Amino acid sequence: MSWQIRHVTHESPEQERQGVLRFWSGDYAWATQSRLEAPWGDETYGFAGAFAGDRCVGTTSYTISRRGQGILSQVFTDEAFRGQGIGAATVREAVETFRRRGARAVYLAAWREWVREIYRKVGFVRVGTMGERHAFKLTLSPSGEDENLFRAGQRTTFRPMAAGDQADLSALFNVRHPGVVKHYDLGCFLGSHFEGEFVTLRRQVDREGFRAMTLDGEETILGFGTVVPSSRRHEGHTGILDLLIHPLYANLWPDMLDALERDCGLERLTVCAADSEAEKIRAFERAGYREVERLERQVKIGMDYHDLTVYEKKI
């Protein structure tokens, strides 16, 4: 069967947009439909889609932030068309799209070895592992190297999470870091990509007590923190606070914590940290958080288990 590659964006005909949508469900369907109506914020979003006539038979999506960070995702081939090289073709076209549009670096996550091999062939390298979830990065220019994205001495500002932050946050969540817990409430630990988690947070922005703050730099996002209100009935007015800051900007921990706690409308906040996260623990303790619980062998990364400590503070 013959097929050809077409690009599908919010400006494409309705039939083509519905064609790429048919492969997705749940949060992915919501996010895809939303972005095909209008991109989130100032991002670029679209698909390299394989079409047999008017039927979409395979996809790879591309997301590019205003500062050139990219996400490659939504790689899928219609079962009736597998074995024809469609997945590899749409991935290659998406990568070329990143190059044409001046992306600096691209991130993705992959669970299966056969698809990881496709990514390796176009230049992606593994930057982290969380069980079977492997995070990969493709560096397209020197400005996309971690030492440039997260260089010391950038002008910084605190601001709420924006709709177009996904790709920049993936850069932060996949940079080498001595920590373990990157976002406990979302199950995002060392070696994790941040695509699905970002979509989950986007769906919670109107919840009372929810906060999502970034430490924004000149090159990319340098820190990220959230307060997610508990959905458990017996934990009313309680929230889980998560905070990740690049080590070069660790001196800004107190200011970031203050920005998250201020006027959150909750009575109690809890946080989790691994024993190895000394800077994080010191920052929480200085801010008045106190240890309330130990969680033994709570996180498994590869063959290693990590213990977590739960800290709590009354606001």
C-alpha positions in Angstrom: 0.0 0.0 0.0 1.3 3.5 -0.8 1.4 6.4 1.6 2.9 9.9 1.8 3.9 12.2 4.6 1.9 15.4 5.3 2.2 17.9 8.0 -0.8 18.4 10.2 -1.2 21.5 12.4 -4.1 23.7 13.7 -4.2 25.3 10.3 -4.8 22.0 8.4 -8.2 20.8 7.1 -10.5 19.3 9.6 -10.4 15.9 8.0 -6.6 15.7 8.5 -6.8 16.9 12.1 -9.4 14.3 12.9 -7.3 11.7 11.2 -4.3 12.1 13.6 -6.7 12.4 16.5 -8.2 8.9 16.1 -5.1 7.2 17.5 -5.3 8.9 20.9 -7.5 8.6 24.1 -7.6 10.0 27.6 -5.4 13.0 28.4 -3.5 12.6 25.1 -6.7 13.0 23.2 -7.7 16.1 25.2 -4.2 17.6 24.8 -4.0 16.8 21.1 -7.4 18.2 20.2 -6.7 21.3 22.2 -3.4 21.9 20.4 -4.9 21.3 17.0 -7.4 24.0 17.7 -4.7 26.4 18.7 -1.1 25.9 20.0 -0.6 26.2 23.7 0.9 29.6 24.3 3.8 30.4 22.1 4.8 26.8 21.2 4.9 25.3 17.7 2.9 22.0 17.5 2.2 19.6 14.7 2.4 16.2 13.2 4.4 14.4 10.6 1.5 12.2 9.5 1.6 9.3 7.0 -1.5 9.3 4.8 -2.8 6.5 2.5 -5.1 8.6 0.4 -7.2 10.5 2.9 -6.6 8.1 5.8 -4.0 8.8 8.4 -2.0 5.6 9.0 0.9 6.9 11.2 2.0 9.8 13.2 4.9 11.5 15.0 4.3 14.8 16.8 6.7 17.7 17.3 6.5 20.5 19.9 9.0 23.4 19.9 9.1 26.1 22.6 9.8 29.8 21.8 13.5 29.2 23.0 14.0 26.2 20.8 13.5 23.2 23.1 11.7 20.4 21.4 9.5 17.3 22.3 9.1 14.4 19.9 6.1 12.2 20.8 3.0 10.4 19.7 4.7 7.9 17.4 2.1 5.4 16.2 1.3 3.3 13.1 -2.0 1.9 12.2 -1.9 -1.9 12.8 -2.8 -2.7 9.1 0.2 -0.6 7.9 2.9 -1.8 10.2 6.2 -3.2 8.8 6.3 -0.6 6.0 8.8 1.8 7.7 6.1 4.4 8.5 7.3 4.9 12.1 10.9 5.5 11.0 9.7 7.8 8.2 7.5 10.0 10.4 10.3 10.2 13.1 12.9 11.3 10.5 10.5 13.9 9.1 9.8 15.3 12.6 13.5 15.5 13.3 14.0 17.4 10.0 11.2 19.7 11.1 13.1 20.4 14.3 16.2 21.3 12.3 14.4 23.5 9.8 12.7 25.4 12.6 15.9 26.0 14.5 15.4 23.7 17.5 18.3 23.5 19.9 17.6 20.2 21.6 14.8 17.6 21.5 13.5 15.2 24.2 11.4 12.1 24.3 10.7 8.9 26.3 10.5 5.3 25.1 9.5 2.1 26.7 10.3 -0.5 24.0 13.7 -1.4 22.6 12.7 -1.6 19.0 11.5 2.0 19.0 14.5 3.1 21.0 16.6 1.8 18.1 14.8 4.1 15.6 15.6 7.1 17.9 19.3 6.1 18.2 19.6 5.9 14.4 18.6 9.6 14.0 21.0 10.7 16.8 19.1 10.5 20.1 21.2 9.5 23.2 19.8 8.2 26.5 20.0 10.7 29.3 18.1 8.8 32.0 16.3 5.6 33.0 13.3 5.1 35.2 12.6 1.3 35.0 11.6 0.6 31.4 11.0 4.3 30.7 14.2 5.7 29.0 14.6 9.4 28.4 16.5 10.5 25.3 17.9 13.8 24.0 18.9 14.9 20.6 21.3 17.9 20.6 20.9 19.9 17.4 23.3 22.9 18.2 25.9 23.8 20.7 23.3 26.1 22.4 21.3 23.0 23.2 24.1 21.4 25.3 23.3 21.2 29.0 26.3 23.4 29.9 24.8 26.2 27.9 21.2 25.7 28.7 21.9 25.7 32.5 25.0 27.9 32.6 25.6 29.9 35.8 24.9 33.6 36.0 21.6 33.8 34.0 19.0 36.5 34.9 16.2 34.8 36.6 12.6 35.5 37.5 9.8 33.6 39.2 6.5 33.2 37.3 3.5 30.9 37.1 3.8 27.9 34.7 2.7 28.9 31.2 0.9 26.9 28.5 4.0 26.8 26.3 6.4 25.5 29.0 6.3 21.8 28.3 9.5 21.5 26.2 11.6 23.8 28.5 10.4 21.8 31.5 11.5 18.5 29.8 15.0 20.0 29.4 15.0 20.6 33.2 13.7 17.2 34.1 16.2 15.4 31.9 19.4 17.3 32.8 21.9 15.4 34.9 21.1 16.0 38.6 22.1 14.5 41.9 18.5 14.3 43.1 16.1 11.4 43.0 12.6 12.9 43.5 11.7 15.2 40.7 8.0 15.2 41.1 6.7 12.8 43.7 3.0 13.4 43.3 3.2 12.6 39.6 5.6 9.6 40.1 8.4 11.4 38.2 11.9 10.5 39.4 15.5 10.6 38.2 15.6 9.7 34.5 12.1 10.7 33.7 10.7 12.6 30.8 8.0 15.1 31.6 5.4 15.1 28.9 2.4 13.2 30.4 3.0 14.9 33.7 2.8 18.3 32.1 -0.5 17.5 30.6 -1.8 16.2 34.0 -0.8 19.5 35.6 -2.4 21.5 32.8 -5.7 19.9 33.6 -5.5 21.0 37.3 -4.7 24.7 36.9 -8.2 25.7 38.0 -8.2 23.6 41.2 -8.3 25.6 44.4 -4.9 25.6 46.1 -3.1 24.5 43.0 0.2 26.3 42.3 2.8 25.7 39.5 5.7 28.1 39.5 8.9 28.3 37.4 12.3 29.7 38.0 12.8 31.1 34.5 16.2 31.8 33.1 17.6 33.3 29.9 18.1 30.0 28.1 15.4 27.8 29.6 13.6 27.0 32.8 16.0 26.5 35.7 13.5 25.4 38.5 10.0 24.2 38.8 7.7 23.7 41.8 4.1 22.8 42.3 1.5 22.5 45.1 -1.1 19.9 44.3 -4.1 19.8 46.7 -4.8 16.3 48.0 -7.8 14.5 46.4 -8.3 12.3 49.5 -11.3 13.1 51.5 -9.6 12.8 54.9 -6.8 15.1 53.8 -8.8 18.3 53.2 -6.8 21.5 53.0 -3.6 19.5 52.5 -1.3 19.7 49.5 1.8 18.0 48.2 4.7 20.3 47.4 7.3 19.3 44.8 10.3 21.4 43.9 13.3 20.9 41.6 16.0 23.5 41.1 19.2 23.1 39.0 22.1 22.8 41.4 23.8 26.0 40.1 20.8 27.9 41.4 20.3 26.2 44.7 20.7 29.5 46.5 17.2 30.3 45.3 15.5 27.5 47.2 14.1 29.8 49.9 12.6 32.2 47.4 11.0 29.5 45.4 9.5 27.8 48.5 8.1 31.2 49.6 6.6 31.8 46.1 4.8 28.4 46.3 3.6 28.7 49.9 2.4 32.3 49.7 -1.4 32.5 49.6 -1.9 28.9 48.5 -5.0 28.7 50.7 -4.1 25.3 52.2 -3.5 24.5 55.9 -0.7 21.9 55.6 1.9 21.0 53.0 3.9 17.8 52.7 7.1 17.1 50.8 9.2 14.0 50.0 12.9 13.7 49.7 15.5 10.9 49.3 18.4 10.7 51.7 20.8 11.7 49.0 19.0 15.0 48.4 20.9 16.9 51.1 20.4 20.4 49.7 16.7 19.8 49.3 16.4 18.5 52.8 18.3 21.4 54.3 16.1 23.9 52.4 12.9 22.3 53.7 14.1 22.1 57.3 15.2 25.7 57.2 11.8 26.7 55.9 10.1 24.9 58.9 9.3 21.5 57.5 9.6 18.6 60.0 10.0 14.9 59.4 6.8 12.9 59.9 7.3 9.5 58.2 9.9 7.2 56.6 9.1 5.3 53.5 11.4 2.3 53.0 12.4 1.1 49.5 9.8 3.4 48.1 11.4 4.2 44.7 13.1 1.7 42.4 15.3 3.1 39.6 16.9 0.4 37.6 18.2 -2.1 40.2 18.5 0.5 43.0 15.9 1.2 45.7 15.6 4.5 47.4 14.2 5.4 50.8 12.1 8.6 51.1 11.4 10.8 54.0 8.1 12.7 54.3 8.2 16.2 55.7 5.3 18.4 56.8 4.6 22.0 57.5 1.5 23.9 58.8 1.0 27.0 56.7 
